[in-house]
Every structure is written in C-alpha cells, then in structure tokens.
Amino acid sequence: MKFRLLFFVLPFAGGALFAAQPGKVLTENKAISPVEENKIIKPVLQKSTRQRMVRVLLEEHSTAELIELTFASKNGFMIESPFNSGITAAISKDELKIHALDGRISLECPDGIFRKVRLNELVIYNPYKRTRFNNKSYEGKICLKINPKNNTLMVINNVELETYIYSVLRSESIPYWPLEMHKIQAIASRSYCYYLINAQRPRNGLYDLKNSNFNQLYNGHHQFKHLRQAVEETKGIILTYQGSPALTMFDVSCGGIIPGLLRHQDASKPYLSRSYQCTYCKGNMSCYIWKEDLHEKTFLSYLQSYAPLAKQLRDIGTLKGVMTLDKDKSGVVHKIQLMGSKKNITIPCKALKASIKGKIKSMALSIKKERDRIVITGRGHGHHKGLCQCGARDLITRGWDYKTILRFYFPHTRFARLT
C-alpha cells in the first residue's frame, strides 16, 4: 500500500508544508508497585497501561561537514515536525534522504530539492512497518534533531520499552542460552533502562540511552523470536532499591572480583557493592582468564594513537619496561608506569584499556615486558559490578531460578512491577 502525498504544512524554512493531522501523544506512566516474590512467575501489564517510550541515541554526527542519511520503507513514510506535535504528512516514496550541514536539517522534497526544516527536528516513521536505517530495521519513530549545544545531528529512536528490551536481548545475551538466562537479562536490561529514563529525563531532554557498550547494545528488530518469551514472562518486572529503579549493571564475567572491595563505591547503591565472591564464572575460562601478547612497538603505537595520551607519550623514546601501580584491594589496577629511554610516564589504567580497544577486557590485570613483547594477563570481562553473565549461566545449570540469581548478584534489591 502506498501513502497518498498530502499537501505540505510542516514548518519548513522558506515555505509551508503539510496540513496538520492531529496525532496521539503517548505519555509515560512511571508508577511502580511492589511485587511479592512468589507472585512474579508471569507478571503481565494490563492492556490499558500506557506505553512507555525509550529514547535511544543511534548516532551523532558533527554537521561541520555535509551529513547524508537515507531511510527506507516499502510502505512509504509518515513525517512529523516537531516530535509528537500532531503535525504529520504521508509520503509515498520508498526512500527518504536527509542532509545536515552547519547545524541545519534539510529534507529532500518530492521535486528533488532539499529544503531546510525550520524547527531543526524531523520525525520519520511507518505506522504499519518498520523503518530501515543503515541496514537495520527499527520499530517506533526515528527523530532527527540538532543538539543546540554543539550543532551535532542526533538520530534518536523512540521505541516502546518492551520492544526495546526484546531487541537488546539479541545483542546483550547469547541467543542459544536457556530461557531462564534470557529472563535474567531481560529484567536486568529493563531495570537499567528504566533507571536511566528516570535519572536522565529531568535534566536531559534529548535521549535516555546510547546504543553502545556505554549503555546497552541495541540493533533494532531481529529474527530470534524465541527471545520474545523471556520478555513476555517478565513483562514490566524490574529491580528496585528503596522504592526506586536500581542501576542493574552487568558484565560478561566478574573474574571472581568482589565488588565491595573496589575502590570507588556509591553508598546510595549498596546492591553494587556485593561483599561476597562469585566463583561460578570460572567455568568459562576464556572470559575468566585472558591474555594479550603484543610487540612493544605495536603496544606503544596503540597508546600514542589514543588522543588523550598522544602528547604525553610523544618523547618517551624506546620502551624499556612497563609495570602496574596503585592496585586496590579487589585486584583492580588504577595506574600503569611506562619506562622509556628518555623519560618515565604514569598513565591511568582506564586509558590503557581505552587505547587498546577490545583487547584489554578488564582492569584486574598484570603487565610485563618480555624481550620485545608486552604480555598482559587479566581476570574477568567488564567492570566487575552487578550481574556476572557467565556466573549466572552456570548457576542455571545448578538449578537456580532467575529470581534467586538476581538476588545473589543484586543484594538489598526487591522485585517490582511497572503499573
């Protein structure tokens, strides 16, 4: 079915576009009700419950140079400006092109001319099908908005909470893991998301989460339909602390590190300061123990290519040695010393991890120079707080259910249901 092109009244600079069609504005119900632990086997939200929307930052681009974006939909598009204004129009094209330059958004109109959007905010969606962007399909609305602080173009997906969680499970869990593990991840991801929604919206009117390891990986619609069961059977369930959503962080493997021994603690979140060890992730040794062996020149080039360290490492000379400094009680290292032929330099361990992306899996590590090689060994994969995914997977094989496992990794929390 093709949409009929409507008369434009959307507020474009230089002319009127699109006659207004009133649209429904979805508001968020933030109420949370406690759930008795023996009654959360199949928590289901009532159909009358209003949808909760999540704003996911998909991309952000500087508009100092021309940015060109393309959106595709076999059934055409609805476009709206500004978001939830009710001012909408249908476009029958299967492809929509957007330009952004010098802090301004332009839309390709039916005559092929790009015209600037007056309010610098444009919303694209298909009410019947998903919208494709960068070879991924997205439910909900995609909002293009200029960040007034730095003139960057933000691409934000406004999507319903449970749809978002279903998508996140594909990226943050392993599809072939058992259903109980997907339930654990669904509750952890939902709680984490809802915490950020409540924490961010009072002070950030732009988005709630980033689509990256900084928050949660989110790649739109996927074909793993069996993950839907985990979402449905835990629908609306989150973890709370003192009546508010808990910041339910998670990583691949804690490496046996006791979170309560980490140097930096937040007294307002005791559930992230577990005082006992998880040893259950030892079953996956590839994540529990890791090793990287780099040539000294390769190692140094990684560090020198990392912008925050580039100036400091410019005149270090030949690398003569390397060692860890400032290790806290948990075993996490906070500083690394590099001994060069011209000078010695101390850098933050987190800068080492950031510069050698993907190779340094945690900061619970040791490092040494062996001839012309730099050998780094470590424990765990992540930040050592919250849910240990490999540990939880092992506990399932021991007969633990998702409620008991989440209590183990997040002490002092309670289950609750969004209402």
Secondary structure by P-SEA (a helix, b strand, c coil): cccccccccccccccccccbbbbbbbbbbcbbbbbcccccccccccccccbbbbbbbccccccccbbbbbbbbcccccccccccccccccccccbbbbbbcccbbbbbccccbbbbccccbbbbbbccbbbbccccccccbbbbbbccccbbbbbbbbccaaaaaaaaaaccccccccaaaaaaaaaaaaaaaaaaaaacccccccccccccccccccccccccccaaaaaaaaccbbbbccccccccccccccccccccccccccccccccccccccccccccccccbbbbbbcaaaaaaaaaacccccccccccccccccccccccccccccbbbbbcccbbbbbbaaaaaaaaccccccccbbbbbcccbbbbbbccccccccccaaaaaaaaaacccaaaaaaaacccbbbbbcc
